[in-house]
């Protein structure tokens, strides 16, 4: 390092940080004995000796990069930028044949992109060193000896050297992370905003700990461990004027403070997560940091978390998932509601801090924060909400273990009871295990409630964007509670999904990975369903009468099932005595499911062909009538990558029917159905066939209230 003013051991530093942390970082630099500390957006400047630069790299919990300012000067053109960079003696910082990289940001009217600016800076440095030595440094973006930072704003350029190397948030103790890992300096900022270290508490709980970043950073603070001790290298270590003796002194001091801190016997840090794989990775991180004496991790649902025994005062800190991070906002509201219930039920008398980017999620917790702070998780604006959980907020247990429903929820419960009564005799007569109990009968509760054996699936229809998401969630929550009460189900037996339009291959993708399959029975057929992992369950309830019709028609017949999905219709045909079946679908996942359905019903697989192909292409290749019964139930719309073009059932149904009828024997029947609510069959284009609209006959009592759930036609040769 070269002092900016000759003869003075004063260096000018700029420490970058995510937005929202500036005040915290300024306080930290003051504690590290920085001088002339001044905040700006996303960073803090200060002055000090060489030791301060090393100390900030070693001890800063909040900074991203420590930059040594070499010069600052007016710049408007590319040539003036070149001249400013040339004014610096680069041989004082870099070997003639060394390696470097340039991080450039900002622009002027002439310097319009960062690549051009970085190239101009590189040229100035290379030209200077080559003119002086005949050698030239090389660019190395991965592990350069010298990382140069250039910031151009408002007609002024600042040229700095990066002491950090890698960003300081990369401590070095974390090997494996969850799906959306939290940066370490953000975790430190959350803890500082929550008052960790300033309060007389030594117990911290994170009920959704993920990679255990919050817990680890809390341990480093309480045990006085410098976060930089886990790192092997910093940028300044490869500089010509690296003061190894000074650095060793600072390391010795840090190791001594760590040894004293690790004598702490009162610190207790507890974390849990529902994902066993995430906890295994977190334990690996904690062992790498040598903190497993203080951090205790376990696989646990949030509903099973309890206050540590005998601890009346502590801090609960967590960073739950939110919509932008991992998925849809709606279902996550239940998680935040459970978090609020947990805080009131178990942690009254404690303080709490919750970081989220979605304020609507925090509103469903049922607790009012006494303060909140803005922080940024990358480019994502977030807020950390602080709570004092008072004893009077403790959640009261329901009298006699029953839940109390409000007036509107009781109306929903009454409708469920009425529907249950109306369907009870039919369900018993038909020996039905799966049926629809409720389908948006009341506008206030826009959900479908389906029974699958002893499980209940509630599907929320996507609300318009004009609806307050918190109000919509409260109604959904009431519906879930009322359903559990009326049907006497444990919450684990009630599964919630949100229905929305799927695009491309989304309809085929796995949405979760529980592997929770179970078997239901329908008209003598055994069928595998999964209520958790996919958009659909594997069994379309509204097509139950059609499947029964196929079962009756198929004895001794050759049957074709197009767009077969999990081939439940094929199973009914096979159980009904079909001579052979052919099932076509694009999804390998669903065809494997289909195979298991057939095997579950003890079918001879030599009689049943499963074909993975685009139905359009497959139909075009077939030449001879080979089937007595054809069932075709195409999706309303599909632009899957596995298809050639886009399927629109209204536009394409004539071509599909024509191609299918080519394969139908003279006395055969095509059953054509789809779920497009505004579908109109083109009778004129298909006038050479005998067509019978059988839709009314394919609606069982549980779907009579929704006559547009599907349309269905029998089509025969004249």
ZAMARGU-4260 file (C-alpha; in steps of 0.2 Angstrom, whole numbers, plus 5000, padded with zeros to 4 digits):
<rodrens>
0) 5000/5000/5000 | 5006/5017/4996 | 5000/5032/5007 | 4990/5045/4998 | 5000/5059/5006
5) 5019/5056/5006 | 5026/5054/5024 | 5009/5050/5032 | 5004/5033/5038 | 4985/5037/5034
10) 4975/5027/5022 | 4958/5030/5015 | 4946/5016/5015 | 4929/5012/5009 | 4919/4997/5015
15) 4905/4991/5005 | 4889/4983/5012 | 4871/4979/5006 | 4859/4993/5007 | 4851/4995/5024
20) 4867/4990/5034 | 4876/5007/5033 | 4873/5013/5051 | 4877/4996/5058 | 4893/4996/5048
25) 4898/5013/5053 | 4895/5008/5072 | 4906/4993/5068 | 4920/5003/5060 | 4920/5015/5075
30) 4922/5000/5087 | 4937/4994/5076 | 4945/5012/5079 | 4942/5019/5061 | 4943/5038/5060
35) 4933/5050/5051 | 4919/5037/5048 | 4906/5043/5036 | 4891/5034/5028 | 4885/5034/5010
40) 4873/5023/5001 | 4879/5004/5002 | 4895/5009/5010 | 4905/5018/5024 | 4922/5027/5022
45) 4935/5029/5035 | 4953/5033/5038 | 4966/5024/5048 | 4983/5015/5047 | 4988/4999/5038
50) 4983/4988/5053 | 4965/4995/5052 | 4963/4988/5034 | 4969/4971/5040 | 4958/4972/5055
55) 4942/4976/5045 | 4945/4961/5034 | 4947/4950/5049 | 4933/4957/5061 | 4920/4965/5050
60) 4904/4955/5051 | 4894/4967/5040 | 4906/4973/5026 | 4906/4965/5009 | 4923/4972/5003
65) 4937/4983/5010 | 4943/4995/4997 | 4959/5005/4999 | 4957/5022/4990 | 4972/5026/4978
70) 4965/5041/4970 | 4949/5051/4966 | 4948/5063/4952 | 4936/5071/4939 | 4933/5061/4923
75) 4921/5064/4908 | 4930/5055/4894 | 4938/5038/4891 | 4955/5048/4888 | 4953/5057/4905
80) 4949/5040/4913 | 4965/5033/4905 | 4975/5048/4912 | 4969/5046/4930 | 4973/5028/4930
85) 4990/5031/4923 | 4994/5044/4936 | 4995/5029/4949 | 5012/5020/4951 | 5006/5003/4948
90) 5023/4994/4950 | 5021/4999/4969 | 5006/4987/4969 | 5009/4973/4956 | 5023/4963/4949
95) 5027/4966/4931 | 5021/4949/4926 | 5008/4948/4940 | 4989/4945/4937 | 4975/4957/4940
100) 4956/4959/4937 | 4946/4975/4936 | 4929/4978/4944 | 4921/4993/4935 | 4904/5001/4938
105) 4896/5017/4933 | 4896/5027/4916 | 4897/5044/4907 | 4890/5050/4890 | 4906/5043/4882
110) 4909/5028/4894 | 4892/5019/4892 | 4896/5001/4898 | 4906/4993/4911 | 4916/4982/4899
115) 4922/4997/4890 | 4927/5006/4906 | 4936/4990/4913 | 4945/4988/4896 | 4951/5006/4897
120) 4958/5004/4915 | 4967/4988/4910 | 4975/4996/4895 | 4981/5011/4906 | 4989/4999/4919
125) 4997/4987/4906 | 5004/5001/4895 | 5012/5009/4910 | 5020/4993/4917 | 5025/4987/4899
130) 5034/5004/4895 | 5043/5003/4912 | 5049/4985/4912 | 5045/4977/4895 | 5033/4965/4903
135) 5015/4965/4905 | 5003/4959/4918 | 4989/4947/4914 | 4970/4947/4917 | 4964/4933/4929
140) 4946/4935/4934 | 4946/4920/4946 | 4961/4922/4958 | 4971/4938/4953 | 4985/4945/4963
145) 4977/4962/4963 | 4959/4966/4962 | 4956/4984/4956 | 4939/4992/4960 | 4934/5007/4949
150) 4918/5017/4953 | 4912/5031/4941 | 4898/5042/4947 | 4893/5060/4944 | 4908/5065/4934
155) 4921/5058/4947 | 4931/5042/4947 | 4937/5033/4962 | 4951/5020/4960 | 4954/5008/4974
160) 4962/4991/4978 | 4952/4977/4985 | 4959/4970/5001 | 4946/4957/5003 | 4948/4946/4988
165) 4932/4936/4989 | 4917/4945/4997 | 4919/4946/5016 | 4902/4937/5018 | 4910/4921/5012
170) 4917/4917/5029 | 4924/4900/5025 | 4914/4889/5037 | 4899/4885/5026 | 4901/4871/5014
175) 4883/4866/5010 | 4867/4877/5009 | 4849/4876/5007 | 4839/4881/4992 | 4839/4900/4996
180) 4854/4903/5007 | 4855/4918/5018 | 4871/4928/5016 | 4882/4929/5032 | 4883/4948/5034
185) 4864/4949/5032 | 4862/4937/5046 | 4874/4947/5057 | 4864/4963/5053 | 4847/4954/5058
190) 4855/4949/5074 | 4862/4966/5078 | 4845/4974/5074 | 4837/4961/5086 | 4848/4966/5100
195) 4858/4950/5101 | 4873/4954/5112 | 4866/4969/5120 | 4853/4960/5130 | 4855/4949/5145
200) 4850/4933/5136 | 4861/4918/5131 | 4848/4908/5122 | 4843/4909/5104 | 4830/4899/5094
205) 4828/4898/5075 | 4813/4886/5071 | 4817/4887/5052 | 4835/4887/5053 | 4840/4881/5035
210) 4859/4881/5034 | 4860/4888/5052 | 4868/4904/5046 | 4859/4914/5059 | 4864/4902/5073
215) 4882/4902/5067 | 4884/4921/5066 | 4876/4922/5083 | 4889/4910/5090 | 4903/4920/5082
220) 4897/4936/5091 | 4894/4929/5108 | 4910/4919/5108 | 4920/4934/5101 | 4926/4924/5086
225) 4933/4935/5072 | 4923/4929/5056 | 4939/4931/5045 | 4948/4917/5055 | 4939/4904/5045
230) 4946/4911/5029 | 4963/4905/5022 | 4966/4920/5010 | 4963/4938/5008 | 4967/4949/4993
235) 4981/4959/5002 | 4991/4944/5005 | 4998/4944/4987 | 5003/4962/4987 | 5021/4967/4986
240) 5020/4977/5003 | 5010/4963/5013 | 5016/4965/5031 | 5016/4947/5036 | 5022/4951/5054
245) 5008/4964/5057 | 4995/4952/5050 | 5002/4938/5062 | 5000/4949/5077 | 4982/4953/5073
250) 4979/4934/5070 | 4987/4930/5087 | 4976/4943/5096 | 4960/4935/5087 | 4965/4918/5092
255) 4967/4923/5110 | 4950/4932/5110 | 4943/4916/5103 | 4950/4905/5116 | 4943/4915/5130
260) 4926/4916/5121 | 4925/4898/5119 | 4925/4896/5138 | 4907/4902/5138 | 4897/4888/5146
265) 4880/4898/5146 | 4877/4900/5127 | 4863/4890/5120 | 4858/4890/5102 | 4844/4879/5095
270) 4839/4877/5077 | 4826/4866/5068 | 4820/4863/5051 | 4807/4851/5043 | 4819/4845/5030
275) 4831/4832/5036 | 4843/4835/5021 | 4845/4853/5026 | 4848/4849/5044 | 4862/4837/5039
280) 4870/4850/5029 | 4868/4863/5043 | 4876/4851/5055 | 4891/4849/5043 | 4893/4868/5043
285) 4892/4869/5062 | 4905/4855/5064 | 4916/4864/5051 | 4915/4880/5062 | 4919/4870/5077
290) 4903/4876/5086 | 4893/4860/5089 | 4896/4862/5107 | 4884/4877/5107 | 4873/4874/5092
295) 4860/4861/5093 | 4850/4856/5078 | 4836/4844/5075 | 4823/4839/5062 | 4806/4846/5067
300) 4790/4853/5060 | 4787/4871/5066 | 4771/4865/5075 | 4782/4853/5086 | 4795/4867/5092
305) 4794/4871/5110 | 4803/4883/5122 | 4819/4877/5130 | 4815/4870/5147 | 4818/4883/5161
310) 4822/4897/5149 | 4810/4912/5153 | 4819/4925/5143 | 4828/4923/5126 | 4827/4928/5108
315) 4818/4919/5093 | 4826/4924/5076 | 4821/4917/5060 | 4821/4920/5041 | 4806/4910/5035
320) 4804/4907/5016 | 4794/4919/5006 | 4786/4920/4989 | 4800/4928/4979 | 4812/4915/4986
325) 4804/4898/4985 | 4787/4898/4978 | 4769/4905/4979 | 4765/4917/4993 | 4747/4910/4997
330) 4752/4893/5004 | 4767/4901/5014 | 4754/4912/5023 | 4750/4896/5033 | 4768/4895/5038
335) 4768/4912/5044 | 4752/4910/5054 | 4760/4894/5062 | 4775/4905/5066 | 4764/4918/5075
340) 4755/4904/5084 | 4771/4896/5090 | 4778/4913/5096 | 4762/4916/5106 | 4760/4898/5112
345) 4778/4894/5117 | 4788/4910/5118 | 4779/4923/5128 | 4791/4934/5138 | 4804/4932/5124
350) 4809/4944/5110 | 4808/4939/5092 | 4815/4945/5075 | 4808/4939/5058 | 4816/4944/5042
355) 4804/4944/5026 | 4803/4953/5010 | 4784/4951/5010 | 4775/4962/5022 | 4758/4954/5019
360) 4766/4938/5026 | 4770/4946/5042 | 4753/4953/5044 | 4745/4936/5046 | 4756/4932/5061
365) 4744/4940/5073 | 4757/4950/5082 | 4761/4968/5080 | 4780/4973/5078 | 4786/4987/5089
370) 4799/4991/5076 | 4805/4986/5059 | 4821/4990/5049 | 4824/4989/5030 | 4838/4978/5024
375) 4842/4971/5007 | 4844/4953/5003 | 4854/4955/4987 | 4843/4966/4976 | 4827/4961/4986
380) 4821/4973/4998 | 4817/4965/5015 | 4812/4970/5032 | 4816/4963/5049 | 4802/4965/5061
385) 4805/4965/5080 | 4792/4959/5092 | 4790/4959/5111 | 4780/4944/5115 | 4770/4948/5131
390) 4763/4935/5142 | 4745/4941/5139 | 4748/4937/5120 | 4750/4918/5125 | 4738/4908/5115
395) 4724/4901/5125 | 4720/4883/5123 | 4702/4879/5116 | 4689/4874/5129 | 4687/4855/5128
400) 4699/4854/5114 | 4687/4861/5101 | 4689/4875/5089 | 4678/4890/5089 | 4672/4896/5072
405) 4667/4914/5068 | 4650/4918/5060 | 4656/4917/5042 | 4666/4901/5045 | 4651/4893/5053
410) 4641/4897/5037 | 4654/4887/5027 | 4654/4873/5040 | 4635/4872/5038 | 4636/4871/5019
415) 4649/4857/5021 | 4637/4847/5033 | 4622/4850/5021 | 4632/4843/5006 | 4639/4829/5016
420) 4621/4824/5021 | 4615/4825/5003 | 4629/4814/4996 | 4630/4802/5010 | 4618/4789/5003
425) 4625/4790/4985 | 4643/4788/4992 | 4637/4772/5001 | 4628/4765/4987 | 4642/4768/4974
430) 4655/4762/4986 | 4664/4779/4982 | 4680/4783/4992 | 4684/4799/4982 | 4672/4813/4978
435) 4670/4832/4978 | 4661/4838/4993 | 4661/4857/4990 | 4665/4867/4974 | 4665/4886/4977
440) 4646/4885/4982 | 4648/4901/4992 | 4657/4916/4984 | 4666/4921/5000 | 4675/4904/5000
445) 4682/4900/4983 | 4689/4883/4986 | 4685/4865/4981 | 4685/4852/4994 | 4688/4834/4988
450) 4688/4818/4999 | 4701/4805/4995 | 4698/4791/5007 | 4703/4797/5024 | 4712/4812/5017
455) 4705/4829/5012 | 4711/4840/4998 | 4707/4859/4998 | 4711/4868/4982 | 4710/4887/4982
460) 4705/4895/4966 | 4718/4909/4962 | 4710/4925/4968 | 4710/4941/4957 | 4725/4953/4960
465) 4712/4966/4966 | 4708/4956/4982 | 4718/4959/4997 | 4729/4944/4999 | 4728/4944/5018
470) 4709/4944/5018 | 4709/4930/5005 | 4721/4920/5016 | 4710/4923/5031 | 4695/4916/5022
475) 4705/4901/5016 | 4712/4898/5034 | 4694/4898/5040 | 4689/4886/5026 | 4703/4874/5031
480) 4698/4875/5050 | 4680/4873/5046 | 4683/4858/5035 | 4694/4849/5048 | 4680/4852/5061
485) 4666/4846/5051 | 4675/4831/5044 | 4684/4827/5061 | 4701/4827/5053 | 4718/4830/5060
490) 4727/4845/5052 | 4739/4833/5044 | 4725/4825/5035 | 4720/4841/5026 | 4731/4846/5011
495) 4730/4863/5003 | 4734/4868/4985 | 4732/4883/4974 | 4725/4881/4957 | 4732/4892/4943
500) 4735/4891/4925 | 4750/4881/4921 | 4761/4884/4906 | 4773/4873/4896 | 4778/4858/4906
505) 4773/4865/4923 | 4758/4854/4922 | 4770/4839/4922 | 4782/4845/4935 | 4784/4839/4953
510) 4779/4853/4964 | 4785/4844/4980 | 4794/4828/4984 | 4785/4819/4999 | 4783/4803/4989
515) 4766/4801/4999 | 4756/4789/4987 | 4742/4780/4994 | 4728/4768/4985 | 4710/4772/4983
520) 4696/4761/4976 | 4684/4765/4963 | 4671/4753/4955 | 4682/4739/4959 | 4698/4747/4953
525) 4713/4751/4963 | 4721/4768/4959 | 4737/4777/4966 | 4735/4795/4971 | 4746/4808/4978
530) 4739/4824/4985 | 4755/4833/4989 | 4768/4832/4975 | 4759/4837/4959 | 4747/4849/4952
535) 4734/4835/4950 | 4732/4820/4961 | 4733/4807/4948 | 4714/4804/4948 | 4701/4816/4939
540) 4686/4815/4950 | 4674/4822/4937 | 4678/4809/4925 | 4672/4795/4936 | 4656/4791/4926
545) 4666/4791/4910 | 4678/4778/4917 | 4663/4768/4923 | 4656/4768/4905 | 4673/4763/4898
550) 4674/4748/4910 | 4657/4743/4904 | 4661/4745/4885 | 4678/4737/4885 | 4675/4719/4887
555) 4684/4709/4873 | 4688/4726/4864 | 4704/4734/4859 | 4705/4751/4868 | 4715/4766/4865
560) 4718/4780/4878 | 4725/4796/4871 | 4732/4809/4883 | 4731/4795/4895 | 4739/4804/4910
565) 4740/4791/4924 | 4729/4779/4914 | 4715/4777/4926 | 4703/4775/4912 | 4714/4762/4905
570) 4714/4753/4921 | 4695/4753/4921 | 4695/4746/4903 | 4707/4732/4908 | 4697/4728/4924
575) 4682/4728/4913 | 4689/4714/4902 | 4698/4723/4887 | 4707/4712/4875 | 4721/4725/4874
580) 4724/4743/4878 | 4736/4756/4871 | 4739/4772/4881 | 4749/4787/4874 | 4756/4802/4884
585) 4771/4813/4883 | 4776/4812/4902 | 4787/4798/4908 | 4782/4802/4925 | 4764/4799/4922
590) 4767/4783/4911 | 4777/4776/4925 | 4762/4780/4937 | 4751/4771/4924 | 4761/4756/4924
595) 4760/4755/4943 | 4741/4757/4942 | 4740/4742/4930 | 4751/4731/4940 | 4742/4736/4956
600) 4726/4728/4948 | 4735/4712/4943 | 4735/4715/4925 | 4745/4705/4912 | 4757/4719/4905
605) 4759/4710/4889 | 4741/4715/4884 | 4744/4734/4889 | 4755/4745/4879 | 4762/4762/4886
610) 4769/4774/4873 | 4778/4790/4877 | 4775/4802/4863 | 4766/4817/4857 | 4748/4811/4853
615) 4747/4822/4837 | 4763/4814/4830 | 4758/4797/4835 | 4741/4798/4827 | 4748/4804/4811
620) 4759/4789/4809 | 4745/4776/4812 | 4737/4770/4796 | 4724/4756/4800 | 4708/4755/4810
625) 4714/4745/4825 | 4703/4750/4840 | 4685/4747/4845 | 4685/4760/4859 | 4695/4776/4860
630) 4695/4788/4874 | 4703/4805/4871 | 4704/4819/4885 | 4716/4832/4879 | 4721/4847/4890
635) 4713/4864/4886 | 4730/4871/4882 | 4748/4865/4881 | 4764/4873/4875 | 4775/4859/4882
640) 4793/4858/4875 | 4790/4840/4871 | 4776/4845/4859 | 4778/4851/4841 | 4769/4868/4842
645) 4755/4873/4854 | 4739/4863/4858 | 4723/4873/4859 | 4708/4861/4861 | 4695/4873/4853
650) 4706/4876/4838 | 4713/4858/4836 | 4699/4847/4841 | 4693/4844/4823 | 4710/4837/4818
655) 4711/4827/4833 | 4694/4819/4831 | 4697/4816/4812 | 4714/4807/4816 | 4707/4797/4830
660) 4692/4791/4819 | 4704/4785/4806 | 4709/4772/4819 | 4691/4767/4825 | 4683/4752/4818
665) 4666/4753/4810 | 4656/4748/4825 | 4667/4757/4837 | 4665/4772/4848 | 4676/4787/4852
670) 4673/4796/4868 | 4680/4813/4867 | 4680/4825/4882 | 4689/4840/4888 | 4688/4853/4903
675) 4687/4869/4893 | 4672/4878/4900 | 4668/4888/4884 | 4671/4873/4872 | 4660/4872/4856
680) 4661/4857/4846 | 4662/4860/4827 | 4647/4850/4821 | 4648/4856/4804 | 4666/4851/4801
685) 4662/4834/4809 | 4646/4831/4800 | 4650/4815/4793 | 4650/4807/4810 | 4636/4803/4822
690) 4639/4814/4837 | 4630/4813/4854 | 4633/4825/4868 | 4633/4814/4883 | 4639/4828/4895
695) 4623/4827/4907 | 4625/4809/4909 | 4643/4810/4914 | 4640/4821/4929 | 4638/4812/4946
700) 4629/4820/4960 | 4645/4828/4967 | 4647/4838/4951 | 4629/4842/4947 | 4632/4859/4955
705) 4645/4863/4942 | 4638/4857/4925 | 4653/4865/4915 | 4667/4855/4924 | 4669/4846/4908
710) 4660/4842/4891 | 4659/4824/4884 | 4654/4817/4867 | 4651/4800/4859 | 4657/4800/4841
715) 4653/4785/4829 | 4654/4782/4811 | 4638/4784/4802
</rodrens>
